[in-house]
Amino acid sequence: MDFYTTVLRKSAGYWIALCLDNGIVGQGITQEAAIKQLNEAIASFLEVYKIESDIYYTSVSIEELHEFLTVENTRFI
């Protein structure tokens, strides 16, 4: 089993889970749902990553993490 560092935050009524190791996100009504979506997204990514040679990913930078944690809820009218 692989372990990943994940940050959760609530935004506009949804929980968002961000994997700091690869920048993949999941979203759900509950924290558990967001983590489940994130796990599924990571599993899908890893399947493709194994067969595609030109996929690049990197960990989330401090600046990106700061933006993720500080962006306020935005509502579009």
mmCIF file as gemmi writes it, N, C-alpha and C atoms, coordinates in Angstrom:
data_model
loop_
_atom_site.group_PDB
_atom_site.id
_atom_site.type_symbol
_atom_site.label_atom_id
_atom_site.label_alt_id
_atom_site.label_comp_id
_atom_site.label_asym_id
_atom_site.label_entity_id
_atom_site.label_seq_id
_atom_site.pdbx_PDB_ins_code
_atom_site.Cartn_x
_atom_site.Cartn_y
_atom_site.Cartn_z
_atom_site.occupancy
_atom_site.B_iso_or_equiv
_atom_site.pdbx_formal_charge
_atom_site.auth_seq_id
_atom_site.auth_asym_id
_atom_site.pdbx_PDB_model_num
ATOM 1 N N . MET Axp A 1 ? 0.831 -1.174 0 1 0 ? 1 A 1
ATOM 2 C CA . MET Axp A 1 ? 0 0 0 1 0 ? 1 A 1
ATOM 3 C C . MET Axp A 1 ? 0.879 1.241 0 1 0 ? 1 A 1
ATOM 4 N N . ASP Axp A 2 ? 0.561 2.197 -0.862 1 0 ? 2 A 1
ATOM 5 C CA . ASP Axp A 2 ? 1.276 3.468 -0.915 1 0 ? 2 A 1
ATOM 6 C C . ASP Axp A 2 ? 0.629 4.464 0.039 1 0 ? 2 A 1
ATOM 7 N N . PHE Axp A 3 ? 1.433 5.361 0.572 1 0 ? 3 A 1
ATOM 8 C CA . PHE Axp A 3 ? 0.932 6.4 1.455 1 0 ? 3 A 1
ATOM 9 C C . PHE Axp A 3 ? 1.209 7.75 0.814 1 0 ? 3 A 1
ATOM 10 N N . TYR Axp A 4 ? 0.24 8.645 0.933 1 0 ? 4 A 1
ATOM 11 C CA . TYR Axp A 4 ? 0.36 9.975 0.357 1 0 ? 4 A 1
ATOM 12 C C . TYR Axp A 4 ? 0.008 11.019 1.404 1 0 ? 4 A 1
ATOM 13 N N . THR Axp A 5 ? 0.605 12.186 1.28 1 0 ? 5 A 1
ATOM 14 C CA . THR Axp A 5 ? 0.286 13.298 2.159 1 0 ? 5 A 1
ATOM 15 C C . THR Axp A 5 ? -0.858 14.075 1.528 1 0 ? 5 A 1
ATOM 16 N N . THR Axp A 6 ? -1.928 14.251 2.301 1 0 ? 6 A 1
ATOM 17 C CA . THR Axp A 6 ? -3.14 14.862 1.773 1 0 ? 6 A 1
ATOM 18 C C . THR Axp A 6 ? -3.595 15.999 2.68 1 0 ? 6 A 1
ATOM 19 N N . VAL Axp A 7 ? -4.091 17.062 2.06 1 0 ? 7 A 1
ATOM 20 C CA . VAL Axp A 7 ? -4.653 18.188 2.788 1 0 ? 7 A 1
ATOM 21 C C . VAL Axp A 7 ? -6.124 18.287 2.41 1 0 ? 7 A 1
ATOM 22 N N . LEU Axp A 8 ? -6.97 18.492 3.408 1 0 ? 8 A 1
ATOM 23 C CA . LEU Axp A 8 ? -8.404 18.645 3.182 1 0 ? 8 A 1
ATOM 24 C C . LEU Axp A 8 ? -8.834 20.059 3.528 1 0 ? 8 A 1
ATOM 25 N N . ARG Axp A 9 ? -9.772 20.58 2.733 1 0 ? 9 A 1
ATOM 26 C CA . ARG Axp A 9 ? -10.383 21.859 3.073 1 0 ? 9 A 1
ATOM 27 C C . ARG Axp A 9 ? -11.8 21.863 2.565 1 0 ? 9 A 1
ATOM 28 N N . LYS Axp A 10 ? -12.64 22.649 3.216 1 0 ? 10 A 1
ATOM 29 C CA . LYS Axp A 10 ? -14.029 22.77 2.805 1 0 ? 10 A 1
ATOM 30 C C . LYS Axp A 10 ? -14.185 24.045 1.997 1 0 ? 10 A 1
ATOM 31 N N . SER Axp A 11 ? -14.889 23.929 0.879 1 0 ? 11 A 1
ATOM 32 C CA . SER Axp A 11 ? -15.101 25.077 0.002 1 0 ? 11 A 1
ATOM 33 C C . SER Axp A 11 ? -16.465 24.947 -0.656 1 0 ? 11 A 1
ATOM 34 N N . ALA Axp A 12 ? -17.284 25.96 -0.506 1 0 ? 12 A 1
ATOM 35 C CA . ALA Axp A 12 ? -18.604 26.012 -1.133 1 0 ? 12 A 1
ATOM 36 C C . ALA Axp A 12 ? -19.435 24.771 -0.823 1 0 ? 12 A 1
ATOM 37 N N . GLY Axp A 13 ? -19.338 24.28 0.409 1 0 ? 13 A 1
ATOM 38 C CA . GLY Axp A 13 ? -20.142 23.137 0.824 1 0 ? 13 A 1
ATOM 39 C C . GLY Axp A 13 ? -19.572 21.775 0.478 1 0 ? 13 A 1
ATOM 40 N N . TYR Axp A 14 ? -18.428 21.733 -0.171 1 0 ? 14 A 1
ATOM 41 C CA . TYR Axp A 14 ? -17.789 20.472 -0.538 1 0 ? 14 A 1
ATOM 42 C C . TYR Axp A 14 ? -16.434 20.374 0.138 1 0 ? 14 A 1
ATOM 43 N N . TRP Axp A 15 ? -15.998 19.135 0.368 1 0 ? 15 A 1
ATOM 44 C CA . TRP Axp A 15 ? -14.655 18.882 0.855 1 0 ? 15 A 1
ATOM 45 C C . TRP Axp A 15 ? -13.759 18.606 -0.338 1 0 ? 15 A 1
ATOM 46 N N . ILE Axp A 16 ? -12.576 19.178 -0.311 1 0 ? 16 A 1
ATOM 47 C CA . ILE Axp A 16 ? -11.602 18.969 -1.373 1 0 ? 16 A 1
ATOM 48 C C . ILE Axp A 16 ? -10.36 18.354 -0.741 1 0 ? 16 A 1
ATOM 49 N N . ALA Axp A 17 ? -9.911 17.245 -1.301 1 0 ? 17 A 1
ATOM 50 C CA . ALA Axp A 17 ? -8.71 16.562 -0.832 1 0 ? 17 A 1
ATOM 51 C C . ALA Axp A 17 ? -7.625 16.751 -1.891 1 0 ? 17 A 1
ATOM 52 N N . LEU Axp A 18 ? -6.501 17.303 -1.49 1 0 ? 18 A 1
ATOM 53 C CA . LEU Axp A 18 ? -5.367 17.55 -2.383 1 0 ? 18 A 1
ATOM 54 C C . LEU Axp A 18 ? -4.208 16.675 -1.961 1 0 ? 18 A 1
ATOM 55 N N . CYS Axp A 19 ? -3.704 15.867 -2.889 1 0 ? 19 A 1
ATOM 56 C CA . CYS Axp A 19 ? -2.527 15.045 -2.634 1 0 ? 19 A 1
ATOM 57 C C . CYS Axp A 19 ? -1.286 15.901 -2.889 1 0 ? 19 A 1
ATOM 58 N N . LEU Axp A 20 ? -0.483 16.111 -1.862 1 0 ? 20 A 1
ATOM 59 C CA . LEU Axp A 20 ? 0.705 16.957 -2 1 0 ? 20 A 1
ATOM 60 C C . LEU Axp A 20 ? 1.813 16.279 -2.796 1 0 ? 20 A 1
ATOM 61 N N . ASP Axp A 21 ? 1.747 14.961 -2.922 1 0 ? 21 A 1
ATOM 62 C CA . ASP Axp A 21 ? 2.803 14.231 -3.617 1 0 ? 21 A 1
ATOM 63 C C . ASP Axp A 21 ? 2.702 14.331 -5.131 1 0 ? 21 A 1
ATOM 64 N N . ASN Axp A 22 ? 1.475 14.542 -5.656 1 0 ? 22 A 1
ATOM 65 C CA . ASN Axp A 22 ? 1.319 14.544 -7.108 1 0 ? 22 A 1
ATOM 66 C C . ASN Axp A 22 ? 0.321 15.578 -7.635 1 0 ? 22 A 1
ATOM 67 N N . GLY Axp A 23 ? -0.312 16.351 -6.753 1 0 ? 23 A 1
ATOM 68 C CA . GLY Axp A 23 ? -1.217 17.41 -7.188 1 0 ? 23 A 1
ATOM 69 C C . GLY Axp A 23 ? -2.599 16.948 -7.62 1 0 ? 23 A 1
ATOM 70 N N . ILE Axp A 24 ? -2.918 15.688 -7.405 1 0 ? 24 A 1
ATOM 71 C CA . ILE Axp A 24 ? -4.234 15.164 -7.784 1 0 ? 24 A 1
ATOM 72 C C . ILE Axp A 24 ? -5.235 15.537 -6.693 1 0 ? 24 A 1
ATOM 73 N N . VAL Axp A 25 ? -6.486 15.831 -7.111 1 0 ? 25 A 1
ATOM 74 C CA . VAL Axp A 25 ? -7.516 16.229 -6.159 1 0 ? 25 A 1
ATOM 75 C C . VAL Axp A 25 ? -8.737 15.326 -6.235 1 0 ? 25 A 1
ATOM 76 N N . GLY Axp A 26 ? -9.48 15.297 -5.143 1 0 ? 26 A 1
ATOM 77 C CA . GLY Axp A 26 ? -10.768 14.622 -5.073 1 0 ? 26 A 1
ATOM 78 C C . GLY Axp A 26 ? -11.744 15.542 -4.365 1 0 ? 26 A 1
ATOM 79 N N . GLN Axp A 27 ? -13.032 15.383 -4.638 1 0 ? 27 A 1
ATOM 80 C CA . GLN Axp A 27 ? -14.039 16.256 -4.055 1 0 ? 27 A 1
ATOM 81 C C . GLN Axp A 27 ? -15.234 15.428 -3.605 1 0 ? 27 A 1
ATOM 82 N N . GLY Axp A 28 ? -15.865 15.831 -2.505 1 0 ? 28 A 1
ATOM 83 C CA . GLY Axp A 28 ? -17.045 15.131 -2.033 1 0 ? 28 A 1
ATOM 84 C C . GLY Axp A 28 ? -17.814 15.937 -1.015 1 0 ? 28 A 1
ATOM 85 N N . ILE Axp A 29 ? -19.025 15.482 -0.716 1 0 ? 29 A 1
ATOM 86 C CA . ILE Axp A 29 ? -19.867 16.148 0.276 1 0 ? 29 A 1
ATOM 87 C C . ILE Axp A 29 ? -19.278 15.978 1.683 1 0 ? 29 A 1
ATOM 88 N N . THR Axp A 30 ? -18.631 14.842 1.929 1 0 ? 30 A 1
ATOM 89 C CA . THR Axp A 30 ? -17.993 14.581 3.221 1 0 ? 30 A 1
ATOM 90 C C . THR Axp A 30 ? -16.488 14.417 3.016 1 0 ? 30 A 1
ATOM 91 N N . GLN Axp A 31 ? -15.758 14.47 4.11 1 0 ? 31 A 1
ATOM 92 C CA . GLN Axp A 31 ? -14.313 14.241 4.029 1 0 ? 31 A 1
ATOM 93 C C . GLN Axp A 31 ? -14.028 12.85 3.479 1 0 ? 31 A 1
ATOM 94 N N . GLU Axp A 32 ? -14.786 11.873 3.953 1 0 ? 32 A 1
ATOM 95 C CA . GLU Axp A 32 ? -14.585 10.489 3.507 1 0 ? 32 A 1
ATOM 96 C C . GLU Axp A 32 ? -14.83 10.355 2.009 1 0 ? 32 A 1
ATOM 97 N N . ALA Axp A 33 ? -15.859 11.025 1.499 1 0 ? 33 A 1
ATOM 98 C CA . ALA Axp A 33 ? -16.162 10.969 0.066 1 0 ? 33 A 1
ATOM 99 C C . ALA Axp A 33 ? -15.047 11.623 -0.748 1 0 ? 33 A 1
ATOM 100 N N . ALA Axp A 34 ? -14.511 12.731 -0.251 1 0 ? 34 A 1
ATOM 101 C CA . ALA Axp A 34 ? -13.417 13.41 -0.954 1 0 ? 34 A 1
ATOM 102 C C . ALA Axp A 34 ? -12.17 12.53 -0.993 1 0 ? 34 A 1
ATOM 103 N N . ILE Axp A 35 ? -11.882 11.865 0.118 1 0 ? 35 A 1
ATOM 104 C CA . ILE Axp A 35 ? -10.713 10.978 0.167 1 0 ? 35 A 1
ATOM 105 C C . ILE Axp A 35 ? -10.916 9.777 -0.745 1 0 ? 35 A 1
ATOM 106 N N . LYS Axp A 36 ? -12.131 9.242 -0.775 1 0 ? 36 A 1
ATOM 107 C CA . LYS Axp A 36 ? -12.416 8.113 -1.67 1 0 ? 36 A 1
ATOM 108 C C . LYS Axp A 36 ? -12.225 8.526 -3.13 1 0 ? 36 A 1
ATOM 109 N N . GLN Axp A 37 ? -12.73 9.706 -3.498 1 0 ? 37 A 1
ATOM 110 C CA . GLN Axp A 37 ? -12.553 10.212 -4.864 1 0 ? 37 A 1
ATOM 111 C C . GLN Axp A 37 ? -11.069 10.397 -5.179 1 0 ? 37 A 1
ATOM 112 N N . LEU Axp A 38 ? -10.322 10.917 -4.207 1 0 ? 38 A 1
ATOM 113 C CA . LEU Axp A 38 ? -8.887 11.114 -4.397 1 0 ? 38 A 1
ATOM 114 C C . LEU Axp A 38 ? -8.18 9.777 -4.606 1 0 ? 38 A 1
ATOM 115 N N . ASN Axp A 39 ? -8.518 8.783 -3.798 1 0 ? 39 A 1
ATOM 116 C CA . ASN Axp A 39 ? -7.905 7.455 -3.96 1 0 ? 39 A 1
ATOM 117 C C . ASN Axp A 39 ? -8.194 6.874 -5.336 1 0 ? 39 A 1
ATOM 118 N N . GLU Axp A 40 ? -9.424 7.029 -5.815 1 0 ? 40 A 1
ATOM 119 C CA . GLU Axp A 40 ? -9.782 6.533 -7.144 1 0 ? 40 A 1
ATOM 120 C C . GLU Axp A 40 ? -9.025 7.29 -8.238 1 0 ? 40 A 1
ATOM 121 N N . ALA Axp A 41 ? -8.883 8.597 -8.068 1 0 ? 41 A 1
ATOM 122 C CA . ALA Axp A 41 ? -8.154 9.393 -9.059 1 0 ? 41 A 1
ATOM 123 C C . ALA Axp A 41 ? -6.675 9.001 -9.104 1 0 ? 41 A 1
ATOM 124 N N . ILE Axp A 42 ? -6.088 8.781 -7.935 1 0 ? 42 A 1
ATOM 125 C CA . ILE Axp A 42 ? -4.681 8.37 -7.887 1 0 ? 42 A 1
ATOM 126 C C . ILE Axp A 42 ? -4.51 6.999 -8.535 1 0 ? 42 A 1
ATOM 127 N N . ALA Axp A 43 ? -5.415 6.067 -8.24 1 0 ? 43 A 1
ATOM 128 C CA . ALA Axp A 43 ? -5.326 4.726 -8.831 1 0 ? 43 A 1
ATOM 129 C C . ALA Axp A 43 ? -5.433 4.806 -10.351 1 0 ? 43 A 1
ATOM 130 N N . SER Axp A 44 ? -6.35 5.624 -10.86 1 0 ? 44 A 1
ATOM 131 C CA . SER Axp A 44 ? -6.495 5.788 -12.314 1 0 ? 44 A 1
ATOM 132 C C . SER Axp A 44 ? -5.236 6.389 -12.922 1 0 ? 44 A 1
ATOM 133 N N . PHE Axp A 45 ? -4.706 7.402 -12.25 1 0 ? 45 A 1
ATOM 134 C CA . PHE Axp A 45 ? -3.49 8.04 -12.744 1 0 ? 45 A 1
ATOM 135 C C . PHE Axp A 45 ? -2.335 7.039 -12.8 1 0 ? 45 A 1
ATOM 136 N N . LEU Axp A 46 ? -2.175 6.244 -11.756 1 0 ? 46 A 1
ATOM 137 C CA . LEU Axp A 46 ? -1.063 5.298 -11.712 1 0 ? 46 A 1
ATOM 138 C C . LEU Axp A 46 ? -1.172 4.237 -12.801 1 0 ? 46 A 1
ATOM 139 N N . GLU Axp A 47 ? -2.395 3.828 -13.131 1 0 ? 47 A 1
ATOM 140 C CA . GLU Axp A 47 ? -2.583 2.87 -14.23 1 0 ? 47 A 1
ATOM 141 C C . GLU Axp A 47 ? -2.078 3.452 -15.551 1 0 ? 47 A 1
ATOM 142 N N . VAL Axp A 48 ? -2.437 4.685 -15.81 1 0 ? 48 A 1
ATOM 143 C CA . VAL Axp A 48 ? -2.008 5.336 -17.055 1 0 ? 48 A 1
ATOM 144 C C . VAL Axp A 48 ? -0.51 5.613 -17.013 1 0 ? 48 A 1
ATOM 145 N N . TYR Axp A 49 ? -0.01 6.043 -15.854 1 0 ? 49 A 1
ATOM 146 C CA . TYR Axp A 49 ? 1.409 6.372 -15.699 1 0 ? 49 A 1
ATOM 147 C C . TYR Axp A 49 ? 2.303 5.18 -16.015 1 0 ? 49 A 1
ATOM 148 N N . LYS Axp A 50 ? 1.836 3.967 -15.705 1 0 ? 50 A 1
ATOM 149 C CA . LYS Axp A 50 ? 2.621 2.763 -15.963 1 0 ? 50 A 1
ATOM 150 C C . LYS Axp A 50 ? 2.799 2.487 -17.456 1 0 ? 50 A 1
ATOM 151 N N . ILE Axp A 51 ? 1.822 2.885 -18.282 1 0 ? 51 A 1
ATOM 152 C CA . ILE Axp A 51 ? 1.881 2.545 -19.705 1 0 ? 51 A 1
ATOM 153 C C . ILE Axp A 51 ? 2.259 3.718 -20.602 1 0 ? 51 A 1
ATOM 154 N N . GLU Axp A 52 ? 2.176 4.935 -20.088 1 0 ? 52 A 1
ATOM 155 C CA . GLU Axp A 52 ? 2.526 6.118 -20.874 1 0 ? 52 A 1
ATOM 156 C C . GLU Axp A 52 ? 3.885 6.632 -20.419 1 0 ? 52 A 1
ATOM 157 N N . SER Axp A 53 ? 4.774 6.833 -21.353 1 0 ? 53 A 1
ATOM 158 C CA . SER Axp A 53 ? 6.124 7.245 -20.986 1 0 ? 53 A 1
ATOM 159 C C . SER Axp A 53 ? 6.31 8.76 -20.92 1 0 ? 53 A 1
ATOM 160 N N . ASP Axp A 54 ? 5.353 9.536 -21.433 1 0 ? 54 A 1
ATOM 161 C CA . ASP Axp A 54 ? 5.55 10.982 -21.505 1 0 ? 54 A 1
ATOM 162 C C . ASP Axp A 54 ? 4.707 11.767 -20.494 1 0 ? 54 A 1
ATOM 163 N N . ILE Axp A 55 ? 4.295 11.122 -19.411 1 0 ? 55 A 1
ATOM 164 C CA . ILE Axp A 55 ? 3.52 11.807 -18.376 1 0 ? 55 A 1
ATOM 165 C C . ILE Axp A 55 ? 4.471 12.307 -17.303 1 0 ? 55 A 1
ATOM 166 N N . TYR Axp A 56 ? 4.321 13.573 -16.967 1 0 ? 56 A 1
ATOM 167 C CA . TYR Axp A 56 ? 5.164 14.202 -15.957 1 0 ? 56 A 1
ATOM 168 C C . TYR Axp A 56 ? 4.285 14.668 -14.804 1 0 ? 56 A 1
ATOM 169 N N . TYR Axp A 57 ? 4.722 14.448 -13.598 1 0 ? 57 A 1
ATOM 170 C CA . TYR Axp A 57 ? 4.039 15.022 -12.447 1 0 ? 57 A 1
ATOM 171 C C . TYR Axp A 57 ? 5.058 15.395 -11.393 1 0 ? 57 A 1
ATOM 172 N N . THR Axp A 58 ? 4.676 16.31 -10.536 1 0 ? 58 A 1
ATOM 173 C CA . THR Axp A 58 ? 5.561 16.77 -9.48 1 0 ? 58 A 1
ATOM 174 C C . THR Axp A 58 ? 4.738 17.05 -8.235 1 0 ? 58 A 1
ATOM 175 N N . SER Axp A 59 ? 5.414 17.16 -7.132 1 0 ? 59 A 1
ATOM 176 C CA . SER Axp A 59 ? 4.713 17.456 -5.886 1 0 ? 59 A 1
ATOM 177 C C . SER Axp A 59 ? 4.245 18.915 -5.88 1 0 ? 59 A 1
ATOM 178 N N . VAL Axp A 60 ? 3.298 19.202 -5.015 1 0 ? 60 A 1
ATOM 179 C CA . VAL Axp A 60 ? 2.736 20.544 -4.907 1 0 ? 60 A 1
ATOM 180 C C . VAL Axp A 60 ? 3.752 21.446 -4.211 1 0 ? 60 A 1
ATOM 181 N N . SER Axp A 61 ? 3.982 22.621 -4.783 1 0 ? 61 A 1
ATOM 182 C CA . SER Axp A 61 ? 4.928 23.563 -4.183 1 0 ? 61 A 1
ATOM 183 C C . SER Axp A 61 ? 4.292 24.265 -2.98 1 0 ? 61 A 1
ATOM 184 N N . ILE Axp A 62 ? 5.112 24.889 -2.177 1 0 ? 62 A 1
ATOM 185 C CA . ILE Axp A 62 ? 4.628 25.65 -1.024 1 0 ? 62 A 1
ATOM 186 C C . ILE Axp A 62 ? 3.678 26.757 -1.485 1 0 ? 62 A 1
ATOM 187 N N . GLU Axp A 63 ? 4.004 27.408 -2.587 1 0 ? 63 A 1
ATOM 188 C CA . GLU Axp A 63 ? 3.153 28.482 -3.109 1 0 ? 63 A 1
ATOM 189 C C . GLU Axp A 63 ? 1.782 27.948 -3.527 1 0 ? 63 A 1
ATOM 190 N N . GLU Axp A 64 ? 1.773 26.801 -4.191 1 0 ? 64 A 1
ATOM 191 C CA . GLU Axp A 64 ? 0.501 26.197 -4.602 1 0 ? 64 A 1
ATOM 192 C C . GLU Axp A 64 ? -0.316 25.756 -3.391 1 0 ? 64 A 1
ATOM 193 N N . LEU Axp A 65 ? 0.343 25.211 -2.383 1 0 ? 65 A 1
ATOM 194 C CA . LEU Axp A 65 ? -0.346 24.802 -1.162 1 0 ? 65 A 1
ATOM 195 C C . LEU Axp A 65 ? -0.937 26.03 -0.47 1 0 ? 65 A 1
ATOM 196 N N . HIS Axp A 66 ? -0.186 27.089 -0.393 1 0 ? 66 A 1
ATOM 197 C CA . HIS Axp A 66 ? -0.683 28.322 0.219 1 0 ? 66 A 1
ATOM 198 C C . HIS Axp A 66 ? -1.92 28.824 -0.516 1 0 ? 66 A 1
ATOM 199 N N . GLU Axp A 67 ? -1.87 28.818 -1.837 1 0 ? 67 A 1
ATOM 200 C CA . GLU Axp A 67 ? -3.025 29.25 -2.618 1 0 ? 67 A 1
ATOM 201 C C . GLU Axp A 67 ? -4.228 28.343 -2.361 1 0 ? 67 A 1
ATOM 202 N N . PHE Axp A 68 ? -4.019 27.046 -2.327 1 0 ? 68 A 1
ATOM 203 C CA . PHE Axp A 68 ? -5.094 26.085 -2.07 1 0 ? 68 A 1
ATOM 204 C C . PHE Axp A 68 ? -5.756 26.356 -0.723 1 0 ? 68 A 1
ATOM 205 N N . LEU Axp A 69 ? -4.963 26.675 0.267 1 0 ? 69 A 1
ATOM 206 C CA . LEU Axp A 69 ? -5.483 26.855 1.618 1 0 ? 69 A 1
ATOM 207 C C . LEU Axp A 69 ? -6.099 28.235 1.847 1 0 ? 69 A 1
ATOM 208 N N . THR Axp A 70 ? -5.756 29.221 1.048 1 0 ? 70 A 1
ATOM 209 C CA . THR Axp A 70 ? -6.203 30.593 1.324 1 0 ? 70 A 1
ATOM 210 C C . THR Axp A 70 ? -7.227 31.133 0.335 1 0 ? 70 A 1
ATOM 211 N N . VAL Axp A 71 ? -7.46 30.491 -0.768 1 0 ? 71 A 1
ATOM 212 C CA . VAL Axp A 71 ? -8.438 30.997 -1.735 1 0 ? 71 A 1
ATOM 213 C C . VAL Axp A 71 ? -9.81 30.972 -1.081 1 0 ? 71 A 1
ATOM 214 N N . GLU Axp A 72 ? -10.481 32.101 -1.126 1 0 ? 72 A 1
ATOM 215 C CA . GLU Axp A 72 ? -11.813 32.202 -0.547 1 0 ? 72 A 1
ATOM 216 C C . GLU Axp A 72 ? -12.85 31.626 -1.483 1 0 ? 72 A 1
ATOM 217 N N . ASN Axp A 73 ? -13.993 31.279 -0.925 1 0 ? 73 A 1
ATOM 218 C CA . ASN Axp A 73 ? -15.107 30.81 -1.743 1 0 ? 73 A 1
ATOM 219 C C . ASN Axp A 73 ? -15.505 31.904 -2.717 1 0 ? 73 A 1
ATOM 220 N N . THR Axp A 74 ? -15.644 31.535 -3.976 1 0 ? 74 A 1
ATOM 221 C CA . THR Axp A 74 ? -16.048 32.482 -5.002 1 0 ? 74 A 1
ATOM 222 C C . THR Axp A 74 ? -17.368 32.02 -5.574 1 0 ? 74 A 1
ATOM 223 N N . ARG Axp A 75 ? -18.303 32.928 -5.658 1 0 ? 75 A 1
ATOM 224 C CA . ARG Axp A 75 ? -19.601 32.6 -6.241 1 0 ? 75 A 1
ATOM 225 C C . ARG Axp A 75 ? -19.759 33.397 -7.529 1 0 ? 75 A 1
ATOM 226 N N . PHE Axp A 76 ? -20.167 32.705 -8.57 1 0 ? 76 A 1
ATOM 227 C CA . PHE Axp A 76 ? -20.371 33.34 -9.857 1 0 ? 76 A 1
ATOM 228 C C . PHE Axp A 76 ? -21.858 33.589 -10.047 1 0 ? 76 A 1
ATOM 229 N N . ILE Axp A 77 ? -22.19 34.754 -10.519 1 0 ? 77 A 1
ATOM 230 C CA . ILE Axp A 77 ? -23.6 35.088 -10.747 1 0 ? 77 A 1
ATOM 231 C C . ILE Axp A 77 ? -23.876 35.121 -12.227 1 0 ? 77 A 1
